[in-house]
Amino acid sequence: MMNNTMANEPSGIERVVMRRVRTISVLRPFVSGGMLAAVVLAAALWAIGREVWVAKVLSNGPQNLTGHAEYLVYAFQHTRLVVQALVLTMLGAAIYLARAAARALTELFVPPLRRA
């Protein structure tokens, strides 16, 4: 038979579970998809900056819009595979981050539809 003091003290399993719940609730904002996309985007931009002198690439091309776009496509096609992978990773992370920001703003400013 349990006495009253034993019933109020948490068991070992309960302490472990509650510690994990507290850890998850603290880490949740930092492990979201948007935060992961932001970290991937920053890391890809940093790695591209280490591999390529971006200012020289942009200054070497033509300055009109259509010529500049064609030059960037040509530069992308004729660069190393690592840089191509980093650019695609950066673009994917940027698109995901923009989508997450749009969803967050939509939830913030657009009221939910009422069903009658």
ZANU-469112 format. One record per atom (N, C-alpha, C): residue number from 1; atom name; z, x, y. Coordinates in steps of 0.02 Angstrom, whole numbers, plus 50000, padded with zeros to 5 digits. Layout:
! ZANU-469112
- NUM/CA/Z/X/Y
...
***
This chain:
! ZANU-469112
- 1/N/50000/50041/49942
- 1/CA/50000/50000/50000
- 1/C/50000/50044/50062
- 2/N/49958/50026/50113
- 2/CA/49954/50065/50174
- 2/C/50006/50042/50223
- 3/N/50035/50090/50257
- 3/CA/50079/50069/50311
- 3/C/50038/50063/50376
- 4/N/50068/50040/50428
- 4/CA/50033/50024/50490
- 4/C/50006/50086/50524
- 5/N/50038/50143/50520
- 5/CA/50014/50204/50554
- 5/C/49951/50231/50520
- 6/N/49945/50225/50455
- 6/CA/49886/50249/50420
- 6/C/49825/50206/50436
- 7/N/49834/50143/50448
- 7/CA/49778/50098/50461
- 7/C/49748/50110/50530
- 8/N/49787/50136/50578
- 8/CA/49763/50147/50645
- 8/C/49729/50215/50654
- 9/N/49743/50263/50612
- 9/CA/49714/50329/50618
- 9/C/49645/50329/50584
- 10/N/49594/50357/50618
- 10/CA/49528/50358/50589
- 10/C/49525/50407/50530
- 11/N/49484/50389/50481
- 11/CA/49476/50432/50423
- 11/C/49430/50490/50442
- 12/N/49424/50538/50397
- 12/CA/49380/50595/50409
- 12/C/49308/50575/50418
- 13/N/49285/50528/50378
- 13/CA/49216/50504/50382
- 13/C/49205/50470/50449
- 14/N/49252/50429/50470
- 14/CA/49246/50394/50534
- 14/C/49243/50443/50592
- 15/N/49283/50496/50590
- 15/CA/49281/50546/50643
- 15/C/49214/50581/50646
- 16/N/49186/50598/50588
- 16/CA/49121/50632/50586
- 16/C/49066/50586/50613
- 17/N/49067/50524/50591
- 17/CA/49016/50476/50613
- 17/C/49021/50465/50689
- 18/N/49080/50456/50715
- 18/CA/49088/50444/50786
- 18/C/49069/50506/50827
- 19/N/49082/50565/50802
- 19/CA/49061/50626/50836
- 19/C/48986/50630/50840
- 20/N/48952/50611/50786
- 20/CA/48879/50611/50786
- 20/C/48851/50558/50833
- 21/N/48883/50500/50835
- 21/CA/48860/50447/50881
- 21/C/48867/50471/50953
- 22/N/48922/50503/50970
- 22/CA/48931/50528/51038
- 22/C/48880/50582/51054
- 23/N/48866/50626/51007
- 23/CA/48816/50679/51018
- 23/C/48747/50650/51030
- 24/N/48728/50601/50990
- 24/CA/48663/50569/50999
- 24/C/48659/50533/51066
- 25/N/48712/50499/51086
- 25/CA/48710/50463/51150
- 25/C/48705/50511/51208
- 26/N/48734/50570/51202
- 26/CA/48729/50620/51256
- 26/C/48659/50652/51257
- 27/N/48630/50665/51199
- 27/CA/48565/50699/51196
- 27/C/48505/50653/51203
- 28/N/48514/50587/51199
- 28/CA/48458/50540/51201
- 28/C/48412/50549/51261
- 29/N/48437/50556/51323
- 29/CA/48391/50564/51379
- 29/C/48350/50628/51376
- 30/N/48375/50679/51343
- 30/CA/48341/50743/51341
- 30/C/48292/50748/51283
- 31/N/48293/50702/51237
- 31/CA/48251/50706/51178
- 31/C/48198/50650/51179
- 32/N/48190/50618/51235
- 32/CA/48142/50564/51239
- 32/C/48071/50592/51237
- 33/N/48023/50549/51225
- 33/CA/47953/50571/51221
- 33/C/47928/50598/51288
- 34/N/47949/50567/51343
- 34/CA/47928/50590/51408
- 34/C/47954/50659/51424
- 35/N/48017/50671/51406
- 35/CA/48046/50738/51419
- 35/C/48012/50790/51375
- 36/N/47998/50773/51313
- 36/CA/47963/50819/51269
- 36/C/47893/50834/51296
- 37/N/47859/50784/51322
- 37/CA/47792/50794/51351
- 37/C/47796/50838/51412
- 38/N/47848/50830/51453
- 38/CA/47856/50872/51513
- 38/C/47868/50945/51494
- 39/N/47909/50956/51443
- 39/CA/47922/51024/51420
- 39/C/47859/51055/51391
- 40/N/47821/51017/51351
- 40/CA/47759/51042/51322
- 40/C/47709/51058/51378
- 41/N/47704/51014/51427
- 41/CA/47659/51025/51484
- 41/C/47678/51088/51522
- 42/N/47741/51097/51536
- 42/CA/47763/51157/51572
- 42/C/47750/51220/51531
- 43/N/47764/51218/51466
- 43/CA/47753/51276/51424
- 43/C/47678/51293/51418
- 44/N/47636/51242/51413
- 44/CA/47564/51254/51409
- 44/C/47538/51283/51474
- 45/N/47561/51256/51531
- 45/CA/47539/51284/51595
- 45/C/47561/51356/51603
- 46/N/47622/51372/51583
- 46/CA/47646/51440/51587
- 46/C/47605/51486/51542
- 47/N/47590/51464/51481
- 47/CA/47551/51505/51435
- 47/C/47480/51515/51459
- 48/N/47450/51463/51489
- 48/CA/47383/51471/51517
- 48/C/47384/51522/51573
- 49/N/47436/51519/51615
- 49/CA/47443/51568/51669
- 49/C/47451/51638/51644
- 50/N/47480/51647/51585
- 50/CA/47487/51714/51556
- 50/C/47422/51739/51525
- 51/N/47380/51693/51502
- 51/CA/47318/51712/51468
- 51/C/47259/51720/51517
- 52/N/47257/51680/51569
- 52/CA/47199/51677/51614
- 52/C/47223/51682/51686
- 53/N/47185/51718/51727
- 53/CA/47199/51721/51798
- 53/C/47165/51660/51829
- 54/N/47201/51605/51834
- 54/CA/47173/51541/51852
- 54/C/47142/51542/51922
- 55/N/47173/51576/51969
- 55/CA/47146/51579/52037
- 55/C/47077/51612/52038
- 56/N/47068/51664/51998
- 56/CA/47002/51697/51996
- 56/C/46950/51652/51963
- 57/N/46969/51615/51912
- 57/CA/46922/51570/51878
- 57/C/46898/51517/51928
- 58/N/46945/51488/51966
- 58/CA/46927/51436/52013
- 58/C/46887/51463/52072
- 59/N/46901/51524/52094
- 59/CA/46865/51551/52152
- 59/C/46796/51577/52133
- 60/N/46784/51593/52070
- 60/CA/46719/51619/52049
- 60/C/46666/51564/52042
- 61/N/46684/51503/52036
- 61/CA/46637/51449/52026
- 61/C/46609/51422/52091
- 62/N/46558/51380/52085
- 62/CA/46530/51348/52144
- 62/C/46581/51300/52175
- 63/N/46572/51285/52239
- 63/CA/46622/51245/52274
- 63/C/46603/51171/52280
- 64/N/46540/51152/52262
- 64/CA/46525/51080/52263
- 64/C/46552/51048/52199
- 65/N/46562/50983/52200
- 65/CA/46598/50948/52147
- 65/C/46561/50951/52080
- 66/N/46496/50935/52079
- 66/CA/46459/50934/52015
- 66/C/46451/51004/51987
- 67/N/46437/51051/52030
- 67/CA/46430/51120/52006
- 67/C/46496/51148/51981
- 68/N/46550/51129/52014
- 68/CA/46616/51153/51993
- 68/C/46635/51123/51925
- 69/N/46619/51060/51914
- 69/CA/46635/51029/51850
- 69/C/46595/51062/51794
- 70/N/46531/51074/51806
- 70/CA/46490/51108/51755
- 70/C/46516/51179/51741
- 71/N/46537/51213/51794
- 71/CA/46563/51281/51786
- 71/C/46628/51280/51745
- 72/N/46672/51232/51757
- 72/CA/46734/51229/51719
- 72/C/46721/51214/51645
- 73/N/46672/51171/51631
- 73/CA/46654/51157/51561
- 73/C/46627/51220/51529
- 74/N/46583/51257/51565
- 74/CA/46556/51319/51539
- 74/C/46611/51371/51527
- 75/N/46657/51376/51575
- 75/CA/46713/51423/51568
- 75/C/46757/51404/51508
- 76/N/46768/51340/51498
- 76/CA/46808/51317/51441
- 76/C/46774/51334/51375
- 77/N/46708/51324/51372
- 77/CA/46672/51337/51310
- 77/C/46669/51411/51293
- 78/N/46672/51454/51343
- 78/CA/46663/51525/51331
- 78/C/46728/51565/51339
- 79/N/46783/51533/51328
- 79/CA/46846/51567/51329
- 79/C/46873/51572/51258
- 80/N/46930/51607/51250
- 80/CA/46959/51617/51184
- 80/C/46987/51551/51157
- 81/N/46993/51547/51091
- 81/CA/47018/51488/51058
- 81/C/47089/51470/51079
- 82/N/47130/51521/51092
- 82/CA/47200/51509/51112
- 82/C/47201/51471/51179
- 83/N/47160/51492/51226
- 83/CA/47158/51459/51291
- 83/C/47132/51388/51283
- 84/N/47082/51378/51242
- 84/CA/47056/51311/51231
- 84/C/47110/51265/51202
- 85/N/47147/51290/51153
- 85/CA/47201/51250/51123
- 85/C/47255/51235/51175
- 86/N/47271/51284/51217
- 86/CA/47322/51272/51269
- 86/C/47299/51221/51320
- 87/N/47236/51223/51339
- 87/CA/47209/51175/51387
- 87/C/47211/51104/51357
- 88/N/47190/51098/51294
- 88/CA/47191/51032/51262
- 88/C/47263/51006/51254
- 89/N/47309/51051/51238
- 89/CA/47380/51032/51233
- 89/C/47406/51009/51300
- 90/N/47388/51046/51353
- 90/CA/47409/51028/51420
- 90/C/47382/50959/51440
- 91/N/47319/50948/51426
- 91/CA/47289/50883/51443
- 91/C/47321/50825/51405
- 92/N/47333/50836/51340
- 92/CA/47366/50784/51300
- 92/C/47436/50769/51326
- 93/N/47474/50821/51342
- 93/CA/47542/50810/51368
- 93/C/47540/50776/51436
- 94/N/47492/50794/51478
- 94/CA/47487/50763/51544
- 94/C/47469/50689/51538
- 95/N/47424/50673/51492
- 95/CA/47404/50603/51482
- 95/C/47463/50563/51455
- 96/N/47500/50591/51407
- 96/CA/47558/50556/51379
- 96/C/47611/50546/51432
- 97/N/47622/50598/51474
- 97/CA/47672/50592/51527
- 97/C/47652/50540/51579
- 98/N/47588/50537/51596
- 98/CA/47564/50486/51643
- 98/C/47573/50416/51614
- 99/N/47559/50409/51549
- 99/CA/47567/50344/51516
- 99/C/47641/50323/51515
- 100/N/47685/50371/51499
- 100/CA/47757/50355/51498
- 100/C/47781/50337/51568
- 101/N/47757/50372/51619
- 101/CA/47777/50356/51687
- 101/C/47752/50288/51708
- 102/N/47690/50271/51689
- 102/CA/47662/50205/51706
- 102/C/47702/50149/51671
- 103/N/47720/50161/51609
- 103/CA/47761/50110/51574
- 103/C/47829/50101/51606
- 104/N/47860/50158/51625
- 104/CA/47926/50153/51657
- 104/C/47922/50117/51724
- 105/N/47870/50132/51763
- 105/CA/47862/50098/51827
- 105/C/47846/50024/51818
- 106/N/47807/50008/51767
- 106/CA/47791/49939/51753
- 106/C/47854/49900/51734
- 107/N/47895/49929/51691
- 107/CA/47958/49896/51672
- 107/C/48005/49889/51732
- 108/N/48000/49936/51779
- 108/CA/48045/49934/51836
- 108/C/48024/49882/51888
- 109/N/47958/49876/51901
- 109/CA/47935/49834/51956
- 109/C/47904/49768/51935
- 110/N/47881/49761/51874
- 110/CA/47849/49699/51853
- 110/C/47898/49656/51814
- 111/N/47911/49596/51838
- 111/CA/47959/49553/51801
- 111/C/47929/49530/51735
- 112/N/47970/49520/51685
- 112/CA/47944/49496/51620
- 112/C/47917/49425/51626
- 113/N/47870/49410/51584
- 113/CA/47841/49343/51583
- 113/C/47890/49293/51554
- 114/N/47892/49235/51583
- 114/CA/47936/49182/51557
- 114/C/47897/49137/51511
- 115/N/47923/49124/51455
- 115/CA/47891/49079/51408
- 115/C/47925/49011/51414
- 116/N/47884/48960/51418
- 116/CA/47912/48892/51426
- 116/C/47920/48858/51360
***
